[in-house]
Amino acid sequence: MRIFLAALLLLAGTAHAADADNGKQLYEANCQGCHDTSTHVGDKASVKSLPALERRVRGCSQNLRKRLFDDELADIVAYLNRDFYQFK
């Protein structure tokens, strides 16, 4: 399903370039109710790769029934990666 959606976006010419600044706002509005950014720093950070970060963000969204769109999830991942993880 995920591959299908990605292909569909590419065909439509509307591929989303992740926006870390928007991701920060989305994080503050949707994620900080459960944890603050200290979760993503130092030894507390249990995420060890970009794919793992993507899975974690998607899993949190689904578990909490946040109903965020894929581009919003990508923005949150971009923010967390830019400001905390710096995965390549």
Secondary structure, DSSP 8 states (H G I E B T S, - for coil): -HHHHHHHHHHHT------HHHHHHHHHHHTTTT--GGGGSGGG----SHHHHHHHHHHHHHHTT----HHHHHHHHHHHIIIII---
